[in-house]
Amino acid sequence: DVKVTQSSRYLVKRTGEKVFLECVQDMDHENMFWYRQDPGLGLRLIYFSYDVKMKEKGDIPEGYSVSREKKERFSLILESASTNQTSMYLCASSPPQGRSGYTFGSGTRLTVV
Amino acid sequence: SQELEQSPQSLIVQEGKNLTINCTSSKTLYGLYWYKQKYGEGLIFLMMLQKGGEEKSHEKITAKLDEKKQQSSLHITASQPSHAGIYLCGASTGTASKLTFGTGTRLQVTL
């Protein structure tokens, strides 16, 4: 069964910590995405990548960075975590132009205290 | 930027009843995707629509995209408790792959 795997379901971090959220897909997809989901705001795109070492800003990139050194792995980095980054983070992957849909991971619920 | 509006925001239906969720775009859609999410979990892909007037069904769920490609509906026939969750529409407005999502519709199915 094809999968997008996020390394942690739950994380608790302290303000100011550097946080890494990892996402791995086994479908050989070119595109990978990071979203955050908050009540009343829906899913908002943070960053996406169309290829290895390529990245593009989404709608809310401030406070985040990403890394894609290998096709199957897309990492989201919170350089200095803040309480307003407490959220559900969802990773997704897709083939070019979204054919056959986008596959999502199970999500990481991050709490910054 | 692309905005998607979903209605209703929440819905409580009795088991066995039919229901419809709507998704409206301010722009012409290149692709429209429906997802279901169980509370606290990831999104499960349901259906993708691309052509004006297109309709797809899977089990008791039917999705339609209007001719102008600005509105989609998701219809559930004879709802069951297993249909409960959050339904999200996502859309792209061009060949670029990134999706914009609506805020979701929370569905509860009572016995």
Chai-1 contact restraints between the chains, C-beta under 6 A:
chainA,res_idxA,chainB,res_idxB,connection_type,confidence,min_distance_angstrom,max_distance_angstrom,comment,restraint_id
A,N31,B,S97,contact,1.0,0.0,6.0,A-B,restraint_1
A,G42,B,F101,contact,1.0,0.0,6.0,A-B,restraint_2
A,G42,B,T103,contact,1.0,0.0,6.0,A-B,restraint_3
A,G42,B,G104,contact,1.0,0.0,6.0,A-B,restraint_4
A,L43,B,F101,contact,1.0,0.0,6.0,A-B,restraint_5
A,L45,B,K98,contact,1.0,0.0,6.0,A-B,restraint_6
A,F48,B,K98,contact,1.0,0.0,6.0,A-B,restraint_7
A,S94,B,S97,contact,1.0,0.0,6.0,A-B,restraint_8
A,Q97,B,T95,contact,1.0,0.0,6.0,A-B,restraint_9
A,Q97,B,S97,contact,1.0,0.0,6.0,A-B,restraint_10
A,G98,B,G31,contact,1.0,0.0,6.0,A-B,restraint_11
A,G98,B,S97,contact,1.0,0.0,6.0,A-B,restraint_12
A,G101,B,F45,contact,1.0,0.0,6.0,A-B,restraint_13
A,G101,B,M48,contact,1.0,0.0,6.0,A-B,restraint_14
A,F104,B,G42,contact,1.0,0.0,6.0,A-B,restraint_15
A,F104,B,L43,contact,1.0,0.0,6.0,A-B,restraint_16
A,G105,B,G42,contact,1.0,0.0,6.0,A-B,restraint_17
A,S106,B,E41,contact,1.0,0.0,6.0,A-B,restraint_18
A,S106,B,G42,contact,1.0,0.0,6.0,A-B,restraint_19
A,G107,B,G42,contact,1.0,0.0,6.0,A-B,restraint_20
